[in-house]
Amino acid sequence: MAQATINPDITHIALLGNFLPRKCGIATYTTDTYSALKQRYPAVQVDVYAMDDHPGRYAYPAEVTRAIPQDDRSAYVDAARAIEASGAQAMWVQHEYGIYGGPAGEFLIALLDRLSIPVITTLHTVLEKPSADERRVMDALLRRSARVIVMAERGRDILKRVHGADSRKVAMIPHGVPDRAFADPDDFKTAFGWEGRDVVLTFGLLAPNKGIETIISAMPSVVAAHPEALYVVLGATHPNLVAHEGELYRDRLKALAAEKGVADHVRFVDAFVEYDELIDYLQGADIYATPYTNPAQITSGTLSYAVGVGKAVISTPYVHATEILADDHGVIVDFGDVAAFAREIERLLSDKAARLALSRRAYARGRTMTWPRLVENAMSELQTMVAAKPRRFSKANIQLTPLKPDLAAVERMSDATGMLQHSIYSVPDRRHGYCIDDNARALILMSKMDDVDEVVRDKWTSVYASFVQYAWNADARRFRNFMNFDRTWCEDVGSEDSNGRAIWALGVTARDARAQKHRDWASMMFDTTASIALELGSPRAHAFAMLGAAAMIEAHPGHELSRTILTRFGEELIALLDAARRPEWQWFEIVLAYDNARLPEALLRAGKALGRADFIEVGLSTLDWIVGRQTSPEGRFRAVGSESFGRPYAEPLQFDQQPLEAQATVDACVAAYEATGDDRWTEEALKAYRWYLGANDLDLPLATAQDGGCFDGLMPSGLNRNQGAESILALQLANCAISALSKPVEKVSTNRRAAVA
């Protein structure tokens, strides 16, 4: 056989599916695929990731790099990280419903969405009428896969009709078959005790959809014409069926054979046979029968194997059979047609010449389906995928000039109620309504932006202030957070962090609002509500309240409540640090979470407001520590990935990176610069800011400079292309901070206090 060309750059792939010794068709297929890859391309490293439905049950061979517990979503995420770190250049997925966890196997998507490498997926089932969950997961799988392999042309047609798939992404590669020489069945019968018998064989995990009853019911007629006829049912009962009812189904089939008077002509081989033994069984049969009952079955490995070794096949007209047996390469009879099966079995057993001719035609077709041919075709698709993988922008082409603050995207996401939370791409998604978190941030932004028409500023400041004001639940003494689009509240009390953000926004507005009326309103609201901070327990809620209090004490020197908040929470943060720190872990908590840099920023601003050198010292040391954790080996800003959250004393993970983290770091570094005058902190602020512009792990800009928008994050596979309120506000607030950093401090203070009556 001619050597297929392979891109010399393809030296390492990951293979995902079930794997032997797990007993199922997908495990056999994945194992055969691995073996064929290693035999055909011995220099290619193939890492096997085996789906595991019973962790601890299977003694996987050394070929399995990692087993993934089927129902543990976190294990999929961990596996994605391992695949990314392994250096694999592409991922080959075997997809079948039922082998992946979550509704319709959606955990698989969680894994794939965290990969940056191309994905090729072999679909073992393609449904004409998927459920809502099945459609959702398949649509996601099609979006994430650079190529999809089906084993029948009907599969391509269904994907196009049902899912709108791009036919250019779909390749038809038949199920692999063994590369065995054509053989006389009599040469194999002695090994199985079949001497002198006319053998009809069905193979596969025993289950009701295999239609075994049809052949058993046909055997009385067959035996009358051919007394030496023997029907062999080869295969263990499907493990799921055994778990549900034991061997009751097999017992019912045996009882049916006895009832029909053919018990001596039906033999059950209750075993999961290994590959070579299976091929020997197939080659020892005179006829192979697949009486399956499901018309939509699009793949049958056992049928493929039978054709591959040159068996005369009689089958029902399910999808795979009608394609592979077309053009007189097999015999098709109707579903459940006992008389037709009996007639065709009798005919082929009676006419050896016709049976041999049919067998040779099947064998010739099988030559096009051997495992070496399959992996050659798949490698060709992999080569195309890897060659077509988008290249990152050249760092030299990344525009790193700071952007001017721009209100356009903020206005796009806002209405008369406030700022909507989420979007689909850049279009506001009204289904999720509003939250005080975003409206508090938007209120801060209206005080920070310089080049805004004062009529526009007044309008939006009033809208966002009104939202914060209406969110206050005086009876519960808490701010509400989430509001539906119809302006009904989703809760009576919002989260602690959202309450902290509201206090923060009020303090900043009391200090920085351009209109006296808004400063007066914010001061009143702060005095009315900020004491609730003393009842909050979250360190981030404390930090947010401290940022508001630091601003409030600038607006109203000597403000007693603000001094209390700053002193108490500053000392509590230092106590948290003392309790959690280790030599290698200089942080307030034993885990990393979101908005990390707000904790040292709060200490820095509190220290400056109170004249507490100890607060500033701890703020600087902890900021230095978190900045180090947020720096990639290449020296760029790397936001603490959301997958890092909640992992005790663990180094941060790379993804998903969110705009909020870059903004928090910019603000904290600005606070460090204001406290020390050390230019190192302006450089750190700019490094974090440039993350928005493309100086990040993927060399992809998140800021859409033309309209002031910002994508929602970096994932291993690229950008999250939605543009929600949090991301847009993070960019615009960072724009304001960098813009202010370039101005003399005195001028900034003057601008803050410029009053518009």
N, C-alpha and C positions, 0 to 999 in steps of 0.2 A: 504494500500500500504506500502511495506517495506521502512524503512528509508534509504535513500542513505547515504553512508559514505561521509564525507566532512573533508578535512584537517582542524583541529582546528586552524591552523595558518591563514586560510583565513577568515578574519573578515571584509574586506573592499574592495569593487570593484567600479570602475567607469564605467558608462554605457553611450554610446554616440549614438545618433540618433535623429530623429524627435520625438515629444512627443505631446500628446493631451494637449490643444484643437486644435492644428494644424490638419487640416483635410486631411489626406492622409494615405495610407496603412502602410507606415513605421512608422508613428506616432502611429497608432493603435498597430502595432507589438511591438514597443519599450515599449509602455505603458503596454501591456499585459505581456511582459517579466519582466518588473519591478514588476508588481503585483504578478506574479508567484514566482519570487525570494523572495519577502518579505513574501509571504504566506508560502513558502516551507522552507525558511531559515530566520526566523525572526531576528536572532541575527546578521546577516550579514548587514553591512552598505552598501547601494547602493546609490552612488552619480550620479544623472542624469545630463548630459550635453546635452541640447536640441539645435539642429540646428534650426536657426531662419531665415526664408526667408523674413520676414517683421517685423523688430525690432519695438517693441511697439504695435504690433497688438494683440498678444496673451496674455491672462491672465493665465500664467502658474501656476500650483498648487505648493504647498510648496515642493513637492517631487523633483522639478527641482532645482538643485544646482546652475546652471548657464546656461543662453542662450548664444549661440555663433552666432553673425551675420554672415550669410552665406558668404557674399562677402567681409568681412573685414579680411584680412590675419593676421593682428596684433592681432585680437581677438582669433585666433587659438593659436598663440604663448602664449598669456596671459592665455588661458585656460590650455595649457600644463603646465605652471608654477603652476597654481592652483592645477592641478591634482597631480603634483610632491609633492607639499607642503601638500597636504591633507592626505598623508599616505596611499592612495589606493595601493593595492598590485598587481592589474591587471586591464587592460582596456578591456572592451567588446564593440566593434564597430559594429554598423549596417551600412552596406555599400550599397548604391544605387546610381547610376548615377543621377546627377541632384540635389542632396541635399547638396553637398559640393561645395565651391567656387573654382574659378580658372579653367583653362582648364581641363576638365574631372575630376574635383574635386581634383586637386592637393594640395589645401590648407590643406586637411586632412593629407597629408604626412608631411607637415610642423609641424603639431601638434604632430604626432606620432614620428617623428625623435627627438623630444625634451623630450620624455619620457624614463625613465630608467626601467620602469616596463614592464612585459610581456603584449602582446596584442593578443587578440583573436578577429577575425573578422567574422561576418556573412555576406555572400554575397547574396544579394537578386536578383542580375542579374549577369549572367556569359555569356559573349558574344563570339560567335563563330568567328566573324569577327570584332574585335575591331579596332577603328581608331588608328592612331599613338599615339595620346595623351592618349586615353583610355588604350592602351597597356602599355605605359610608367607608368601611374599611377597604373595600376593593378600590374605590375611587382614590383613596389616599395612597394605596399601594401603587396604583398606576401612575399617580403623580410623582411618586418618589423613585420609581424605577426608570432607569435610562433605557432598558430593554425588558421586554416580557416574552417568555417562551411559552407557547402552547404546544400540545402534542397532537392536535387535530385542527384542520382548517376551520371546522365549526367553532372552535374556541375563538379564533380570530374574529369571526363573524359576530359572535355573541358579545365580545368585548366592544366591538364597534357599535352595535345596535343598542345594547343595554347601558353601556358606560361611556359611549362617545369617545372611545380610545382612538388614538392616532395609529392607523394601521402601519405606519412606518416604524413605530416602536415595537411592533409585534412580530416575532419570528416563529415559524412553525418548525420545530425540531422533533421528530418522532421519538417516542420512548425508546431507550436503549435496549439492545438485545445481545445475547451471548454470541461470540464469534466461534461457533462450533462447526465442524465438518458435517455434511449431510450424512445421515446414518440409517441403517436398517433397524427398525424397532426390535426385531428378534435378537439382535446382538445385545440388548440390554435387559430382556425380560427375565432371564434366569436369575439375575441378581435380586429380583423382587418376587420371585416365585410365580411368575406369570407365564411359564412355558406353556405353549399350546393355547393360550387364551387370546381372544380378540379384545383389545383393551381400549376403552373409552375413558379419558381422564379429564377431571376438573380439578384445578388447583387454586388455592387462596385461603385466606382466613375465613373460616366458616361463619356465615351470617345469613339471615333470612332473605336478603336482597340478591343472593347468588342464584336463586331459582333451582336449587338442587332437586327439589320435589318434582320438577318437570321431567328430568332425566330418569329419576327412579320410577316415575309413573309410566315412562316409555319402555322401561326394560322388559316387562312381560312380553310385549310384541317382538322386541329385539331378540330376546332369548329363544322365543319360539322358532325364529328363523336361523339363529346362530347360537346353539346351545353352549358354546364356549365363550360367549360374550361376558365381559367383566367390566363393571363401572367402578372406577377408583376415584374416591373423593379424598384428595390429598390436602392436608392443612389442619392446623390447630384451630380451635374455636376462637373467634375474635376476643381479645382480652376484655373489651368493654362488655361484651355479651356474657362472658364468664362471670364478671363482677356483678352483673345484674341478676343472672338466673342460673349460674353454673353451666352444666352440660345438658340442660333440658332440651335445647334445640337439637343437638346431635342425637339425643335419645329419641326424639320425635321422628327424625329421619330414619333411624334404624327400625323404629316401629313401622313406619310406612313401607320400608323394604320388605319386612316380614309380612305385613298385610297383603302386599302385592305378590307374595310368593317368590320373591327374587333375592332373599337375604343372602343366598350363596353366590349371587351374581353382583352384589354391591359390597365393596370393601372400603372401609374408612381407615385412613392413615392419619391418626391424630398426632401430628408432629409439625413443628416449625422447622422445615428442612433447610440446611445450608445450601449455598449457591450451587456448588458443583453437583450435589446430590439431586437438587431440583432439576437441573438440566438433564441428568441421567433419567429421572422419572419421565420427563417430557419426551425424551428420545425413545423411551421404551413403549410409548403409547402409539396406537394405530390412528386414533382420532382424538382431537382435543375439542371439548365442548364448553361453551360459555353461555349458559341459559339465563343470564342476568335479567333482572326484572325492571331496572331503571333505564328508561329510554334516553335520559339526559346524560348518562355516564360518558364522560368525554375522554377518559383515560383508563386503560386496563393494562397493567404491567404484565399480568399472566398471559393475556392474549398476545401481547407483543412478543413475549418470550416464545410462545408456541409457534408463531409465525417465523420467528428468528431461527428456530431449529428445523423448520420445514414440516410442520404438522398439517394434516388435513383438518380444517377447523369447521365446526358447525356452531353457529351463534345466533342469538337474538339480535334484532337490529338497533342496538344502542349506538350512540354517535360514533364512538371509536371503532366499533366493529364495522359499521357501514363504510367507513373510510378505508380502513386497513385491508378489508376483505373485498373491496370493490374490484371490478374487472376480472371476476372469476378467480380471485385468490382465496376464496373460502365460500362456505354455504351459509345463507341467511334464512332463518325461519322466524315466524312470528312469536311474540312473547307468549309464554305459557302454552304453546301449541304442542301438546304431547304427541299427537298423531304425526305431525310434521317432523319432530325430532326422531321418532321411531322410524319413519320412512327413510329419512336421509341417512341415519346411522346404518340401517339395514342395507341401503344402496351402496354406500361406500365400503362396508365390510364385504359385500358380495362381489364388488368389482375392484380388484386389486390394482388393475392398470389405471383406472380412473382415480383411485385414491393416491397412487404414486404420482400421477401427473399433477394433481392438485397440490400435493406436498412439495413438488419441485417448484411450482409457481410461487408458492408461499415462501419457500427458502430463498428464491431469487429476490423477492421483495425484501426479505429480512436482511439481505446483504447491504441494503442501503440504510439500515437502522442500527448497525452494530455500535457497541459502546465507544470504540475508537472514533467512529464517524460522529457520534453525538458530541463528544468532548471537543473534537476538531471544530465542529460548527459553533459550539458554545464559546470556544476560545476566539473564534473569529469575531463573534459579537462583543466579547470582552475587549478585544483589541480595538474595535471601533469605538467602544464606550470610553476607554482610557484615553485614546487619542483625541476624542472630542471633549474631554473634561475641560471646562472653562479654566483659563489661566488667570491668576490673580493680576490685578493692576500692578504695573511697575511702581515701586515706591517713589521713583522720580516723578511720576505723573500724578501723585496724590497732591491735591491743592490743600495746603495747610494754613492758608491765611485765615485768621479768625473772621467769622461772619458777623454782620451787623444784626442786632436784635430785630426780629420781624414778627409782627402780630398776625400775619395772614392766616397761618394754620390754626392759631388759637381761635380766631374769629370763626373759621370754618367749622370748628368743633363746638361752638357755643350758640345758644339761643337765649330767649328771654328768661329762661329758668336758670341757666348756668352752663357750665361746660360739661358736655357728655363724656362718659368714661372711655368708650372703646370705638374702634372703627374697623371696617373691613377694607383693607388697603387704606385709601385716604378718605373714604366716605363714612361719615358718622353712623354708628350702629345704635339705633334708638332702643333696641331690645334691652340693653343693659343700663339705660338711664344714666343717673348722675351719682357722684359721691362727694362728700365734703373734702376728702383728701385732695382731689384735683381742683376743686373750687378754692380751697385754701391756698394752694400753690399759685393758681391763676390770680388770686387777690394780691399775693406777694409780687407777682410779675408786674402788675399794673403800677406798683410803686417803683419798680426797678428800671423800667424802660424809659429812656430819655426822649427819643425822637418819635413821639406819639402825639397826634392831634389832641388837644385838650378836651374837645367835645367827645372824641372817641374814648379817651381815657376815663372821663367822667361816667360815660355810659357803662363801660365794662366794669369799672371799679364798683359801681352801684349794683350791677347784676351779681357779681361774685360776692360782694358784701351781704347782699340780701339773702343769698343762699346760705352763707354761714350763719347769719342772724336767724333765719327760719329753721335751721338745723338745731338750734339750741332748744332742748327740752327742759324747761324750768322745773317741771314736776320731778323728773328723774335726775336733774342736775348733771346732765351729760349732753353732749352733742350727738345727734343722730349722724349716720354716715351715708347709707345707700338710699337713693330715691328712685322710684320707677319713673318711666317717661311721662306717665299721667300725673306726676307730682304727688303720688302717695308714697309715704315712707315705708321702707322694707323692715324697719326695726325702730324700737324706742330708744335704744342706746347703742351708739357706735363703738368700735373697738377702742382700746386705750390709745393706740398709736394715732388713730384718726382724731381723737380728742386732743392729743398733744399737738398735732399739726394745726388744728384750729387755733389753739392758744398761740402758737408760733406766728401764724398769719396775722392775728390781731396785734401782737406786739410789733411786728415789722410795719404794719399799716399805721399804727399809732406813731411810729417814728418817721416813716418814709413817704407816706401818702402825699401827693403833690397839693391836694386841696385840704384846707383847714377843716372843712366839714367832715371829711373822711377820717382825719386824724382824731378829731373829737369823738366821732362814733366808735372808732376802734378802741380808744382809751376807755370809753364807757363800757364797751363789751368785755374788754380785758378785765376790768375791775369787777364786772359782774360774774364772770365765768372762770377766771384763771385759778381760783383757789381749788378747783377740782383736781388740779395737777397734783396736789398734795395727797390725793387719794389713789393715784395711779401707781401701778407696780412695775410696768414694763420699762426697762432701761432706755429704750428708744423713745417711748412716750415722755420720759423724764428729759431726755436730750432735746426733743422738739420743744417742750415747754421751756427749757433753759434758753434756747435760741430766741423764743418770744420774749422771755423775761429780760435777756440781755439787751434786746432792742428797746423794750419798754423802759428800762432804767436809763437808757440814753435819752429817750424822749421826756422822761420825768425823773430827773436825778433824785436819788433817795427813796424811790418807790419801794415801800416796805415789803409788799408781797413778792415783788420781783427779786428783791434781795434774799428773801427766805427761800424761794425756789432755787435760786442760783447756789446758795450756800449749802442747803440740805442735799440737793441732788448732785452737786459737785463732789461733796464728801462721800456720798453713797457710791458714785462711780469709782472713786479711788478705792473704796472698800471692796467693791466688786473686783477690781483689778487685783488687789492683794489676795483675794480668795481664789481667783481663777488662774493666776499667772504661774508659769513654769519657766525654766531657763530659756526654752525655745518658743514660749507662748506668752507674749506680752500683750494680753488682751483682757477685756472686761468680762467676757463670757467664755465658756469652754467650747463654744461653737461660733462660726461665722454666719451672718444672716444678710439681710438687705440693709442698705443705707448705713453701712458700717462706719464710714468716715464722719457721720453726724455725732458720734460719741466723743471723739477727741475734739471736734469743732466746738461742741458745747462747752467742754472744759476750757478751751482756749478763750472763747468769748466771755465765759463766766470769770475766768481769771483776770482778763483785761478789765471787765466791769467792776470787779470787787477789789482789784489790786492784790490778787492771790497768786503769788509766784509759784506755789506748789501746784495749783491747778494748771498753770501754763506749762510747767515742767512735765507733768504727766500727759497733758494734751499733746505736747511735742513728741514725747517718746512713743506714745501709742500711735500717733499719726505716722511717725517714721516706720513703725512696725507694720502697720496695715498697708502703707504705700509700698513697702518691700514685698508684701504678699500680692500686691496688685501690679507687679512689674513682671513682664514676660522675660524669658532668657534673652530676647533680642533688645530688651530695654524699653519696650513700649508699654503703655498702660493696658492692663488686662483686668477687666472688672471681675470680681468674685462671682463665679458662675452660680446660677440659682440651684444647680445640682449639688452645690457645696453645703447648702443650708442644713443645719442640724446635725453635722458630723463632728463629734467631740474631738478636739485637739488634732484635727486633720488639716492637711494642706488644702488650699482651695482648688476646686476643679475649674476647668476652663470654660465650660458652657452651662447654661445659656447666659450670655452677658447682656445686661440691661442698662439703658441710658441713665437711670436713676443713680447708679453707682458712680458714673463719671461725674455727674453734676455734684454729688455729695463730696467727692474728692476735690473737685475744683474749689468749692466753697471752703472746705477745711484747710486747703493749702493757702487760700487767700487769708484766712484767719491767722494761720501760722506766720505768714509774711507780715501782716499788720502787727502781730505781737512781737516779732523779732527783727524785722527789716532784712532778714536773710534772703538773698536772691535765689537760693536753692529752692525756696517754696514757690516762687513765681514759675520756675522751670517745671516743678512737679505739677502745678496747676495747668500749665500749658500742655504738658504731656497727657494729662487726663483729658483735657479739652480736645486735643487732636484726635482722640479716639473717635469722636463724632465724624471727623473729616476723613477717616480712612487709615489712620496710623494705629491699626489694631491687628489682631491675629489673622484676620481674613483679608486685610488690605481693602476693605470695602467701606465706603462712606455711608454713614447712617443718616446724616443730615441731607435734606433735599433743599439745597440753597435757594432754589428759584421760588419757593413758597413758604419757607420757614418750617417745613415739616421734619419729622424724624421717625425713622423706622423703629419698631418696638424691640429690636435686639439682634444679637449675633447668635446663631446656632451653628453647630458643626457643618450643616449643609448650606449655610449662607444666611441671608438676612431674613428676619421675620418682617414681612413687608407691610404688615398693618402699621398704622400710625395713630396710636391712642393718645389720650390727653396727657398721661404721665410722661410719655416719651417726648412729646412736643414741648411740654413745659420744662422738662429737664434741659433740653437743648437751649431753649430761649433764656432760661435763667442762667445757664452756663455762659451764653453769649453776653448777657448783661454783666456777669461777674468778670469775665475776661476784658470786656470793654472798660469797666470801672478800674480794673487793675492797671490799665495803661495811663490813667489820669492821676494827677497829684491828689493826695489824700484830702488836702484842704478843699479842693474844688469839689470832690465827691461829697463832702459834708455839706458844702454850700448848696449843691444841687438837691440834696435830700430835703433840705429844709425850705426850699423855695416854695412859697405859699401861693396858692391860687384861691382867692376868696370865694 
